[in-house]
Amino acid sequence: MRILVTNDDGINAPGIAVLEEIAREFSDDVWVVAPAEEASGAGHSLTLTSPVRLRKHGERRFSVTGTPTDAVTMGLKKVLPSPPDVVLSGVNRGANLGDDITYSGTVSAAMEGALAGIRSIALSQVYSKEGMGDDVPFGAAREWGPKVLEPLFALPRRERGLININFPAIPASEVKGIRAVRQGFHDYARGSVVEGRDPRGFRYYWFGLHGIEHTPGHATDLEAIEDGFIAVTPLQLDLTCEAELSALEETFPR
């Protein structure tokens, strides 16, 4: 099995080293193509207004001066000798839950793999508090990653679909199990923008990472993580709203 490993935290992020270790439990044909720098929140963006550069760091390890989508594109079209069987994206430092997946470079890298007809899986490690930096613990992802991936690899590949996995912010020994759940939705009205002033007195803003409320009691990825389970969510690239399409077909008959 040939595996392409990528991420959005950058080629030197601790999470991608964790994912390389996990991938090597399944194959010795593992390739890494990742952004040269952190590209969190890049979503499914392409670099179109500047050149993209490729750098080799070692045997089957490359970085790309661009987005996670660029990295997968370069991996598939310029680096790997033939298409991989699997694209693994992560392990992201932080959650990719609910509608946050629309911003996620981690999930978007897996989307690019799915668009190319390749089995694609995004993996993210939730952490418990702000300001942890490189001290985010990946123990749950490292120990449970192979246990989640092995049965997923055995399933038939779904056309234009991908899997989003999140590991809870608890020690591996405390993880209660694995749940297959739907995508949740946050209350973004409770998000934050943090304002400050630079040394010259000019205002600047950071989009806050403070907790955003969600509605408890629903069987979604948000509640699975909160309850101490690994959340496994199938996603699809077809964003068509079938219910509204039917109504619109009546409004605009052929």
Solvent accessible surface area in square Angstrom, and as a share of the most:
residue,aa,sasa,rsa
1,M,95,0.42
2,R,49,0.18
3,I,0,0.00
4,L,0,0.00
5,V,0,0.00
6,T,0,0.00
7,N,2,0.01
8,D,4,0.02
9,D,13,0.07
10,G,3,0.03
11,I,4,0.02
12,N,133,0.68
13,A,12,0.10
14,P,48,0.30
15,G,2,0.02
16,I,1,0.00
17,A,50,0.39
18,V,21,0.12
19,L,0,0.00
20,E,18,0.08
21,E,89,0.40
22,I,0,0.00
23,A,0,0.00
24,R,118,0.43
25,E,100,0.45
26,F,54,0.23
27,S,15,0.10
28,D,127,0.66
29,D,26,0.14
30,V,1,0.00
31,W,30,0.11
32,V,0,0.00
33,V,0,0.00
34,A,0,0.00
35,P,0,0.00
36,A,29,0.23
37,E,132,0.59
38,E,98,0.44
39,A,17,0.13
40,S,62,0.40
41,G,53,0.51
42,A,29,0.22
43,G,8,0.07
44,H,79,0.35
45,S,46,0.30
46,L,94,0.47
47,T,38,0.22
48,L,146,0.73
49,T,138,0.80
50,S,63,0.41
51,P,96,0.60
52,V,46,0.26
53,R,159,0.58
54,L,70,0.35
55,R,162,0.59
56,K,123,0.52
57,H,71,0.32
58,G,30,0.28
59,E,136,0.61
60,R,78,0.28
61,R,62,0.23
62,F,26,0.11
63,S,4,0.02
64,V,0,0.00
65,T,70,0.40
66,G,22,0.21
67,T,22,0.13
68,P,0,0.00
69,T,1,0.01
70,D,8,0.04
71,A,0,0.00
72,V,0,0.00
73,T,33,0.19
74,M,40,0.18
75,G,0,0.00
76,L,40,0.20
77,K,151,0.64
78,K,148,0.63
79,V,21,0.12
80,L,14,0.07
81,P,93,0.58
82,S,50,0.32
83,P,100,0.63
84,P,7,0.05
85,D,80,0.41
86,V,2,0.01
87,V,0,0.00
88,L,0,0.00
89,S,0,0.00
90,G,0,0.00
91,V,1,0.01
92,N,12,0.06
93,R,61,0.22
94,G,8,0.08
95,A,40,0.31
96,N,10,0.05
97,L,13,0.07
98,G,0,0.00
99,D,28,0.14
100,D,39,0.20
101,I,13,0.07
102,T,95,0.55
103,Y,125,0.47
104,S,6,0.04
105,G,0,0.00
106,T,0,0.00
107,V,0,0.00
108,S,2,0.01
109,A,0,0.00
110,A,0,0.00
111,M,36,0.16
112,E,35,0.16
113,G,0,0.00
114,A,3,0.02
115,L,79,0.39
116,A,57,0.44
117,G,30,0.29
118,I,14,0.07
119,R,47,0.17
120,S,2,0.01
121,I,2,0.01
122,A,0,0.00
123,L,0,0.00
124,S,0,0.00
125,Q,3,0.02
126,V,22,0.12
127,Y,60,0.23
128,S,87,0.56
129,K,135,0.57
130,E,88,0.39
131,G,83,0.80
132,M,34,0.15
133,G,42,0.41
134,D,103,0.54
135,D,115,0.60
136,V,7,0.04
137,P,84,0.53
138,F,20,0.08
139,G,40,0.39
140,A,2,0.02
141,A,0,0.00
142,R,73,0.27
143,E,91,0.41
144,W,42,0.15
145,G,0,0.00
146,P,19,0.12
147,K,99,0.42
148,V,3,0.02
149,L,0,0.00
150,E,110,0.49
151,P,75,0.47
152,L,19,0.10
153,F,31,0.13
154,A,87,0.68
155,L,98,0.49
156,P,119,0.75
157,R,95,0.35
158,R,99,0.36
159,E,121,0.54
160,R,131,0.48
161,G,7,0.07
162,L,3,0.02
163,I,31,0.16
164,N,2,0.01
165,I,0,0.00
166,N,1,0.01
167,F,0,0.00
168,P,1,0.01
169,A,37,0.29
170,I,55,0.28
171,P,76,0.48
172,A,13,0.10
173,S,106,0.68
174,E,101,0.45
175,V,13,0.07
176,K,136,0.58
177,G,13,0.13
178,I,76,0.39
179,R,92,0.34
180,A,93,0.72
181,V,16,0.09
182,R,162,0.59
183,Q,38,0.17
184,G,1,0.01
185,F,128,0.53
186,H,33,0.15
187,D,60,0.31
188,Y,82,0.31
189,A,94,0.73
190,R,137,0.50
191,G,33,0.32
192,S,41,0.26
193,V,89,0.51
194,V,66,0.38
195,E,97,0.43
196,G,18,0.18
197,R,139,0.51
198,D,50,0.26
199,P,143,0.90
200,R,199,0.72
201,G,35,0.34
202,F,124,0.51
203,R,138,0.50
204,Y,96,0.36
205,Y,129,0.49
206,W,175,0.61
207,F,172,0.72
208,G,21,0.20
209,L,131,0.65
210,H,88,0.39
211,G,73,0.70
212,I,43,0.22
213,E,89,0.40
214,H,48,0.21
215,T,85,0.49
216,P,94,0.59
217,G,80,0.77
218,H,105,0.47
219,A,82,0.64
220,T,13,0.08
221,D,2,0.01
222,L,10,0.05
223,E,16,0.07
224,A,1,0.01
225,I,20,0.10
226,E,115,0.51
227,D,61,0.32
228,G,7,0.07
229,F,36,0.15
230,I,0,0.00
231,A,0,0.00
232,V,13,0.08
233,T,3,0.02
234,P,74,0.47
235,L,17,0.09
236,Q,110,0.49
237,L,28,0.14
238,D,73,0.38
239,L,163,0.81
240,T,67,0.39
241,C,75,0.45
242,E,113,0.51
243,A,83,0.64
244,E,97,0.43
245,L,73,0.36
246,S,61,0.39
247,A,55,0.43
248,L,81,0.40
249,E,83,0.37
250,E,143,0.64
251,T,86,0.50
252,F,145,0.60
253,P,102,0.64
254,R,273,1.00
